[in-house]
Amino acid sequence: LLFLNQLQKDLEEVKELLTKATRKRLRDVLMTEKHKLELEIKNQPPPKPKDVAEEEKSSLGGYTVKINNYGWDQSDKFIKIYISLNGVQKLPAENVQVNFTERSFDLLVKNLNGKNYTMTFNNLLKPISVEGSSRKIKTDTILVMCRKKREEKWECLTQVEKESKEKEKAAYDTSDPSEGLMNLLKKMYAEGDDEMKRTINKAWVESREKQSKGDIPMDI
């Protein structure tokens, strides 16, 4: 519920910024973020009744760790997510719980070596069958099996990943190779550390100097 409130506040702020933004590029970025937040809010699992939530909370001893590392694979019928947790096979089966919805799942592992572990996937790329989905416990590994509603290949796991890939591809997929290179350099510069920025600046200065001498015929 707290996470949902944060998403709603983020969405309100993005909408407020949209009313003030005048530059097309900024508006495009804000619109993408607005769409992403709306999808996340839409796919949030419904809040649990208070008594159930309180009972579950009180049953969790120790502290809770959020799982960020996983591997995934797919077959015609299933999306398979692999989560490594040492000794998980020693737990009682009821300590490993997975709740599925049509576009999400939550994993909760209780009291593994004094810690609890959680993982949440929202905005799955395509719908899954809640009844056909399950989890398997193997040696040091949990396998979450999401049954696809349609037997088709998924290019990624979540809608947000897909939008991010499409946006990045659009930025560099251009008929002008030099423009695509320039976009890539700008991204590297924006995300790079000081050493990366110095390297790009040096390369840029050197290329301009060579061009002014006629060594490089095209503008890079």
TORGUPA-285331 format. One line per field, with one value per residue (C-alpha): residue in one letter; x, z, y. Coordinates in Angstrom, 3 decimals, padded with zeros to 6 digits. Each point is the difference from the previous one (the first is absolute). Layout:
r = c(A	...)
u = c(X	...)
w = c(Z	...)
v = c(Y	...)
END
This chain:
r = c(L	L	F	L	N	Q	L	Q	K	D	L	E	E	V	K	E	L	L	T	K	A	T	R	K	R	L	R	D	V	L	M	T	E	K	H	K	L	E	L	E	I	K	N	Q	P	P	P	K	P	K	D	V	A	E	E	E	K	S	S	L	G	G	Y	T	V	K	I	N	N	Y	G	W	D	Q	S	D	K	F	I	K	I	Y	I	S	L	N	G	V	Q	K	L	P	A	E	N	V	Q	V	N	F	T	E	R	S	F	D	L	L	V	K	N	L	N	G	K	N	Y	T	M	T	F	N	N	L	L	K	P	I	S	V	E	G	S	S	R	K	I	K	T	D	T	I	L	V	M	C	R	K	K	R	E	E	K	W	E	C	L	T	Q	V	E	K	E	S	K	E	K	E	K	A	A	Y	D	T	S	D	P	S	E	G	L	M	N	L	L	K	K	M	Y	A	E	G	D	D	E	M	K	R	T	I	N	K	A	W	V	E	S	R	E	K	Q	S	K	G	D	I	P	M	D	I)
u = c(000.000	002.880	001.635	-003.319	-000.279	003.521	-000.871	-003.117	002.004	002.604	-002.768	-001.524	003.396	000.621	-003.419	000.839	003.318	-001.791	-002.165	003.152	002.227	000.313	002.913	-001.094	002.811	-000.819	-003.715	000.753	002.072	-002.708	-002.742	001.995	000.468	-003.711	-001.008	002.448	-001.321	-003.620	000.805	001.754	-002.953	-002.465	001.865	000.539	-001.519	-003.079	000.743	-000.372	-002.590	001.578	-000.286	001.678	002.774	000.597	000.028	002.519	002.155	000.042	001.026	003.149	002.958	003.370	000.293	-001.077	002.318	-001.177	001.188	001.369	002.024	-001.696	000.275	-002.791	-000.807	-003.096	-001.642	-003.103	-002.230	001.943	002.114	002.538	001.660	002.929	000.867	003.092	-000.316	002.427	-001.722	-003.541	-000.741	000.293	-002.988	-003.540	-001.906	-002.444	002.890	000.358	-003.087	-000.766	-003.140	-000.870	-002.269	-000.554	002.885	002.124	001.321	001.364	002.473	000.443	002.541	-000.373	002.705	002.913	003.069	-001.727	-001.022	-003.073	000.325	-002.440	-000.216	-002.761	-000.552	-002.612	-001.036	000.896	000.259	-003.013	-002.784	000.654	-002.365	-000.259	-001.285	002.698	002.898	001.991	003.362	002.513	002.680	003.319	003.432	000.934	-002.500	-003.650	-001.554	-003.070	-002.055	-002.321	-002.409	-000.450	-003.591	001.122	002.821	002.221	003.538	000.573	002.785	000.409	-001.662	-001.826	-001.805	002.367	003.028	-001.644	-000.736	003.556	001.474	-002.285	000.867	003.730	-000.268	-001.909	002.745	002.708	-001.961	000.430	000.656	002.921	002.892	001.780	-003.177	-000.322	003.637	-000.520	-003.013	002.029	002.889	-002.400	-001.477	003.467	001.024	-003.132	000.297	003.803	002.353	002.561	002.549	-002.525	-000.921	003.658	000.574	-003.002	000.961	003.553	-001.197	-002.421	002.684	002.420	-002.623	-000.858	003.681	000.492	-003.110	001.175	003.256	-001.933	000.987	-003.602	-002.462	-003.212	-001.333	-000.067)
w = c(000.000	000.816	-003.360	-001.782	001.764	-001.140	-003.605	000.126	001.364	-002.739	-002.612	001.378	-000.150	-003.577	-001.028	001.679	-001.877	-003.273	000.402	000.246	-002.588	-003.375	-001.633	-002.149	001.197	003.644	-000.640	-001.735	002.975	002.447	-002.061	-000.034	003.769	000.479	-002.054	001.925	003.386	-001.076	-001.049	003.312	001.998	-002.107	000.565	003.748	001.848	002.050	003.654	002.416	002.769	003.022	002.278	-002.573	-000.648	003.726	000.633	-002.807	001.235	003.560	-001.210	-001.656	002.340	-000.694	-002.814	-003.628	-003.015	-003.476	-002.710	-003.080	-001.684	-002.116	-003.271	-002.407	-002.912	-001.915	-001.789	-002.188	003.072	002.886	001.093	002.494	002.590	001.944	003.427	001.842	003.813	001.906	002.077	-001.126	-000.510	003.779	000.761	000.522	-003.288	001.509	000.643	-003.739	-001.247	-003.453	-000.752	-003.686	-001.818	-003.745	-000.426	003.160	002.717	003.540	001.594	003.779	001.660	003.788	002.578	-002.125	002.243	002.097	-002.967	-002.183	-003.757	-002.373	-003.736	-001.919	-003.758	-001.249	-003.584	-001.493	-003.767	-000.733	002.045	001.906	001.307	003.789	000.298	-002.275	001.719	002.870	001.756	000.466	002.670	-001.094	001.654	000.808	-002.629	-000.321	-003.443	-000.637	-002.893	-001.630	-002.390	-003.165	-001.017	-003.632	-001.288	-001.452	000.503	002.457	-000.972	003.625	003.383	000.639	-001.878	001.496	-001.424	-003.431	000.050	001.111	-002.820	-002.614	001.182	-000.089	-003.443	-001.359	001.237	-001.977	-002.879	-002.470	-003.734	000.708	001.469	001.335	001.833	001.563	001.105	001.452	001.995	001.324	000.999	001.775	001.968	000.939	001.066	002.092	001.787	000.199	002.834	-000.111	-001.793	-002.710	-000.481	-000.320	-002.580	-002.109	000.212	-001.104	-002.925	-001.057	000.051	-001.952	-002.640	-000.484	-000.376	-002.614	-001.846	-000.118	-001.613	-002.590	001.359	000.637	-002.795	001.943	003.080	002.882)
v = c(000.000	002.373	-000.789	000.710	003.366	000.886	-000.915	002.180	002.943	-000.470	-000.025	003.220	001.718	-001.167	001.356	003.315	000.189	-000.776	003.098	002.117	-001.717	001.699	-001.844	-002.970	-002.267	000.665	-000.546	-003.328	-001.172	001.051	-001.679	-003.250	000.189	000.802	-003.063	-002.207	001.178	-000.499	-003.568	-000.716	001.369	-001.981	-003.247	000.369	-002.973	000.904	000.832	-002.881	000.238	001.662	-003.017	-002.284	002.529	000.491	-003.748	-000.551	002.858	-001.289	-003.468	001.354	-000.180	001.624	002.513	-000.055	000.055	000.998	-002.408	001.769	-002.741	-002.642	-001.873	-000.809	-002.262	-000.987	-002.885	000.024	-000.227	001.539	002.953	-001.370	002.249	-001.453	001.473	-001.246	-000.303	-002.181	-002.697	000.839	-003.724	-000.510	002.247	-001.307	000.322	002.525	002.419	000.594	001.825	001.412	002.014	000.383	002.445	000.203	002.477	-000.381	-002.257	000.423	-002.393	-000.214	-002.302	-000.113	-000.569	-001.205	000.212	002.653	002.173	000.404	000.514	001.697	000.573	001.787	000.028	002.460	000.786	-003.375	000.369	-002.214	-001.616	-003.223	-002.652	000.237	-003.581	-001.425	001.779	-001.486	-000.150	-002.787	-000.249	-001.473	-000.134	003.633	001.203	001.033	-000.431	002.171	-001.402	002.555	-001.735	002.061	000.651	-000.146	-002.174	002.719	001.231	002.866	002.414	001.115	-000.469	003.275	002.755	002.576	-001.864	-000.075	003.735	000.742	-002.101	001.591	003.490	-000.731	-001.623	002.999	002.322	-001.822	-001.511	002.821	000.210	002.337	-002.066	003.078	001.050	-003.453	000.160	003.459	-001.212	-002.921	002.285	002.354	-002.909	-001.299	003.501	000.562	-003.356	-000.204	000.836	002.820	-002.193	-000.905	003.674	001.004	-002.756	001.047	003.686	-000.799	-002.129	002.744	002.710	-002.192	-000.841	003.685	000.840	-002.723	001.099	003.605	-001.237	-001.960	-003.423	-001.010	000.870	-000.702	001.707	-002.465)
END
